[in-house]
Amino acid sequence: MLSLGYGTISGTCRLCLRYSVRFCATNTKTKHNKESVLGSETRANANLDEAFGKSVRNQNSQVSSQGDLLQYSKLFVPKPDEGITQPNPCAIEPSQESFETKLSEKTVSNPQWTPVGRPNSPKALLKEVLALGKIRLTSLVVLSSMGGFAIAPVDLSFYTFSGLSLGVLMTSMCANSINQFLEAPYDAQMVRTQNRPLVKRSLTPQTALLLASLFGVSGTCILLSTTNLTTALLGVTNILLYTCVYTPLKRKSVVNTWVGSLVGALPPLMGWTAATGSLACPAALVMPLVLYSWQFPHFNALSWNLRGDYSRAGYQMMSVTDPALSKRVAFRHTLLLFPICLAAPLSGLTMWFFAFDSSILNAYFAYLGYQFYKHGDSKSARALFRFSLIYLPLVVGLMLCSKYWDCFMIFKDAKQLSITDPRTYHVSRPNKVDQKLERKSVTMSQAETT
């Protein structure tokens, strides 16, 4: 009996021990599984929080005034042609009734997406059209053509001046629209250009091409009807250079910077030809040469701090492929502005005190160019770029203030080679009233003589 009882007790103990060990192992495994599940849920919730804003799924969080409202990421924006059928495609239902009650008490009870789509008003459409034509850059182009028109030593016509401004505006917007059409896939990769109309799809590519065609045809017709054939041909040449040479060359060679500078130098030449009808006078090249050399320090300093963007989009800029060349070219052209400004009084375009006034600006510009060449950092590039924005209007303003009205008397041969005498060149259209009066006076005088 005693041995039987001992055996029964020992067997029972062994069985209990076995089940206790198995129970502990099961509890441990269950605990680890719960922890792993909680960890995976936490990671999933963190990913959702990162995508959609602060989560409302944490049961122990305290409700604040704005914290527990579902926030939508600005990066997650529907495309205009992806028909969305669900009113709240990313809404997440809270798991507890308390959260439903608290969310219903908020001012924003049904948050929606803010889609970036096509403009829904005439004002918004006009804004996108102006952005397609790069209105800021176009304004500078128009101002430079006005400067070339005003510096010409002739009696100026307001009719021709208005036609030139409107024509240059249209042709510049045409070139910029085609440029954005061709570079839309690459603009999407740059922070600087990711908000353009074709990138965010507020305008379709077909609309961009249609607007570019309207701008180009109307601008050329305006220049041809209000100025002369030379100015209209220069406008068409500028469109072709910018769209067919400069734009594709940006992804192939650093020579694109020289071509782009040539494009920027043509508008003041268009202003001169609109006023004079001739390119025979050497003074016509002074202001275009100033703009040509000015663009190298201006653009190289601008692109220096945007090298990451240009490299990401695959553009072959000097600051990306050859930073040393970018610094050298910028410094050289700040020095080249000295003889160009000196050529203004030598050609008879300005009086001699312009050489002294412009030398002060050129000296400081060259100093900033040397600092950029020596250090090549963001600070020196930023200083050079900011002063370049001030330099150009100051130099053009000094040139207009010191304008000499008889430079064609210095270059007699250029005057003889001119198609028309620049000092007496006028467009006949704005003087129709005067012509009628002259005809009446002629007929009256003839009647009196007879």
Stockholm file with secondary structure:
# STOCKHOLM 1.0

chainA/1-450         MLSLGYGTISGTCRLCLRYSVRFCATNTKTKHNKESVLGSETRANANLDEAFGKSVRNQNSQVSSQGDLLQYSKLFVPKPDEGITQPNPCAIEPSQESFETKLSEKTVSNPQWTPVGRPNSPKALLKEVLALGKIRLTSLVVLSSMGGFAIAPVDLSFYTFSGLSLGVLMTSMCANSINQFLEAPYDAQMVRTQNRPLVKRSLTPQTALLLASLFGVSGTCILLSTTNLTTALLGVTNILLYTCVYTPLKRKSVVNTWVGSLVGALPPLMGWTAATGSLACPAALVMPLVLYSWQFPHFNALSWNLRGDYSRAGYQMMSVTDPALSKRVAFRHTLLLFPICLAAPLSGLTMWFFAFDSSILNAYFAYLGYQFYKHGDSKSARALFRFSLIYLPLVVGLMLCSKYWDCFMIFKDAKQLSITDPRTYHVSRPNKVDQKLERKSVTMSQAETT
#=GR chainA/1-450 SS CHHHHHHHHHHHHHHHHHHHHHHHHHHHHHHHHHHHHHHHHHHHHHHHHHHHSSCSCCTTCCCCSSTTSCCCCTTCCCCTTSCCCCSSTTCCCCSSHHHHHHHHTSSCSSCCCCCCCSCCSHHHHHHHHHHHTTHHHHHHHHHHHHHHHHHSSSCCCHHHHHHHHHHHHHHHHHHHHHHHHHHHHHHTTCTTTTTSTTTTTSSCHHHHHHHHHHHHHHHHHHHHHHTCHHHHHHHHHHHHIIIIIIHHHTTTCTTHHHHHHHHHHHHHHHHHHHHHSCCCSGGGGHHHHHHHHHHHHHHHHHHHTTHHHHHHHTCCCHHHHCHHHHHHHHHHHHHHHHHHHHHHHHTTSBCTHHHHHHHHHHHHHHHHHHHHHHHCSHHHHHHHHHHHHHHHHHHHHHHHHTBCTTHHHHCHHHHHHSSSCGGGCCCSGGGHHHHHHHHHHHHHHHHHHC
#=GC SS_cons         CHHHHHHHHHHHHHHHHHHHHHHHHHHHHHHHHHHHHHHHHHHHHHHHHHHHSSCSCCTTCCCCSSTTSCCCCTTCCCCTTSCCCCSSTTCCCCSSHHHHHHHHTSSCSSCCCCCCCSCCSHHHHHHHHHHHTTHHHHHHHHHHHHHHHHHSSSCCCHHHHHHHHHHHHHHHHHHHHHHHHHHHHHHTTCTTTTTSTTTTTSSCHHHHHHHHHHHHHHHHHHHHHHTCHHHHHHHHHHHHIIIIIIHHHTTTCTTHHHHHHHHHHHHHHHHHHHHHSCCCSGGGGHHHHHHHHHHHHHHHHHHHTTHHHHHHHTCCCHHHHCHHHHHHHHHHHHHHHHHHHHHHHHTTSBCTHHHHHHHHHHHHHHHHHHHHHHHCSHHHHHHHHHHHHHHHHHHHHHHHHTBCTTHHHHCHHHHHHSSSCGGGCCCSGGGHHHHHHHHHHHHHHHHHHC
//
